[in-house]
C-alpha cells in the first residue's frame, strides 16, 4: 500500500476508537439542514512522510492533484485572497460578493516586510533564504495574524510552515490548527508535499521529510460511517510524481507541470456532506 494510505488508516482508526466526542457541547459548525455538526477528535496528531521515498497521495480514494496544486499556487504563488483567481469552488462558501475571503491566506503571504536585506513578502523571504541562508533555522511563514483576524472570512487552518535544510535535503513542518480529516487530509498532505518539491527544485535541493502537525484532527459525525467504509477498501502502491524539471523559477510553475505515473486508486466518494 502507499505509505499515505497506511498513515491515514491508522490515524482514522485511532480517532474513531480513542477520540473525544463533542456530543452534548455547543459547537460552531452546522450541516446544511442547520443541525449542529459534532465531531470525534484527537489532539496533537503528528504524521511524517519521507518525500524522497514516495509521493504521499491516497489510493483509498482519488485526490485530484491538479486541483490541489491549483489551490496551493493560488495561495503561495498568486498570493490571492479572491476566489476568481481559483479554478475550483472549494472557497465559495467563505467569499463575499466580490469574491474576497478577506485578509486571509494568500493576502498574508503577499504582505511586504522590512528585513536587513530589503523588502520581502513571506514567500520571497523563504526563496531568498533557501538560496542564500540554507542553514538558517528561521525559514518559516505564518499567516495567522491576530491583528487581521477580524477581517478574515475564515481563520487560517493550515497557518504555518517551517522549512529546514539538512545536508542537501529540504524538510518542512506544516502546522494546522484544525482539520476535517475526511474532506481535507489527503488534499492538504499532497499539496504541501508538492510545495516542498517545488521549493526544493528551484533551490537546487532534494526533497526530505514533510511533517504534518494537526492540533485538532477530527471526523464529523456524519462522516464516521463513510470513513469506516473507506479504510476497509483495497489499497495500491503510491504513484510516481513527475515534476517538470525545466522549471527554475517558483513563479513559473503551473498545475500542468505535475503528473502522476501509475496512479491506481479506488472510486471517489460522491455527495459528501460538508459542515460549514
Residue pairs with C-beta under 8 A, 6 or more apart in sequence:
1 59
1 235
1 236
1 237
2 54
2 56
2 57
2 58
2 59
2 235
2 236
2 237
2 238
3 49
3 50
3 53
3 54
3 56
3 238
4 49
4 54
4 56
4 57
4 58
4 59
4 186
4 189
4 190
4 238
5 58
5 59
5 60
5 235
6 235
7 47
7 49
7 56
8 58
8 60
8 185
8 186
8 231
9 60
9 231
9 235
11 42
11 45
11 47
11 181
11 185
11 217
12 181
12 219
12 227
12 230
12 231
13 231
14 42
15 40
15 41
15 42
15 181
15 217
15 218
15 219
16 40
16 219
16 224
16 227
16 228
18 42
19 40
19 41
19 42
19 218
19 219
20 40
20 41
20 42
20 43
21 38
21 39
21 40
22 38
22 39
22 40
22 41
23 38
23 221
25 38
26 36
27 36
27 37
27 38
27 39
29 36
29 37
29 220
29 275
29 276
30 36
30 37
30 275
30 276
31 37
31 222
31 273
31 275
32 273
32 276
37 220
37 221
37 222
37 275
38 220
38 221
39 218
39 219
39 220
39 221
40 218
40 219
40 221
40 224
41 216
41 217
41 218
41 219
42 217
42 218
43 215
43 216
43 217
44 213
44 214
44 215
45 213
45 214
45 217
46 211
46 212
46 213
46 214
47 189
47 211
47 212
47 214
48 209
48 210
48 211
48 212
49 56
49 189
49 193
49 209
49 210
49 211
49 212
50 208
50 209
51 193
51 196
51 197
51 207
51 208
51 209
51 210
52 169
52 206
52 207
52 208
54 238
54 240
55 190
55 193
55 238
55 239
55 240
55 241
55 260
56 189
56 190
56 193
56 210
56 238
57 63
57 65
57 186
57 189
57 190
57 238
57 239
57 260
57 263
58 186
58 190
58 265
59 235
59 236
59 237
59 238
59 263
59 264
59 265
59 266
60 186
60 230
60 231
60 233
60 235
60 265
60 266
61 186
61 230
61 233
61 265
61 266
61 267
61 268
61 269
62 265
62 266
62 267
62 268
63 186
63 187
63 190
65 190
65 194
65 258
65 260
66 255
66 256
66 258
67 87
67 88
67 255
68 187
68 190
68 191
68 194
69 191
69 194
69 255
69 258
70 86
70 87
70 88
70 255
71 86
71 88
71 90
71 191
72 191
72 192
72 194
72 195
73 253
73 254
73 255
74 80
74 85
74 86
74 106
75 105
75 106
75 109
76 106
76 109
76 123
76 195
77 123
77 250
77 251
77 253
78 85
78 106
79 106
79 107
79 109
79 110
79 121
79 123
80 86
80 106
80 107
81 100
81 101
81 102
81 103
81 104
81 105
81 106
81 107
82 95
82 98
82 99
82 100
82 101
83 89
83 91
83 92
83 95
83 99
83 100
83 101
84 99
91 101
93 276
94 101
94 153
94 154
95 101
95 153
96 102
96 153
100 153
101 152
101 153
101 154
102 148
102 151
102 152
102 153
102 154
103 145
103 148
103 151
103 152
104 143
104 148
104 152
104 153
104 154
104 155
104 156
105 143
105 156
108 122
108 143
108 145
108 148
108 156
109 121
109 122
109 123
109 141
109 143
110 121
110 122
110 123
111 121
111 122
112 119
112 120
112 121
113 119
113 120
113 121
113 122
113 125
115 125
117 128
120 128
122 141
122 142
122 143
123 141
123 250
125 139
126 139
126 140
126 141
126 163
126 199
127 199
127 202
127 203
127 250
129 136
129 138
129 139
130 139
130 163
130 165
130 170
130 199
130 203
130 205
131 203
131 204
133 139
134 165
134 203
134 205
135 165
137 164
139 162
139 163
139 164
139 165
140 160
140 161
140 162
140 163
141 160
141 161
142 159
142 160
143 156
143 159
143 160
144 155
144 156
144 159
144 160
144 177
149 155
155 177
156 177
157 176
157 177
157 178
157 179
157 184
158 174
158 175
158 176
158 188
158 192
159 175
159 176
159 177
160 174
160 175
161 172
161 173
161 174
161 175
161 192
161 195
162 172
162 173
162 175
163 170
163 171
163 172
163 199
164 170
164 171
164 172
164 173
165 171
165 205
166 208
168 205
168 206
169 200
169 205
169 206
169 207
169 208
169 209
170 196
170 199
170 200
170 203
170 205
170 206
170 207
170 208
171 196
171 208
171 209
171 210
171 211
172 192
172 195
172 196
172 209
172 210
172 211
173 211
173 212
173 213
174 188
174 192
174 210
174 211
174 212
174 213
175 213
175 215
176 188
176 212
176 213
176 214
176 215
177 215
177 216
178 214
178 215
178 216
178 218
179 185
179 188
179 214
179 216
179 217
179 218
180 218
180 219
180 220
180 223
180 274
180 275
181 217
181 218
181 219
181 223
181 227
182 219
182 220
182 223
182 226
182 227
182 230
182 272
183 223
183 272
183 274
188 212
189 210
189 212
192 210
192 212
193 210
194 241
194 258
196 207
196 208
196 210
197 207
197 241
197 243
198 243
198 247
198 250
198 253
199 205
199 250
200 206
200 207
201 243
201 245
201 247
201 248
202 247
202 248
202 249
202 250
219 227
220 273
220 275
222 273
223 272
223 273
226 269
226 272
230 269
233 266
234 266
236 264
236 265
237 262
237 264
239 260
239 261
239 262
239 263
239 264
240 260
240 261
240 262
241 258
241 259
241 260
241 261
242 258
242 259
242 260
242 261
243 257
243 258
243 259
244 253
244 257
244 258
247 253
247 257
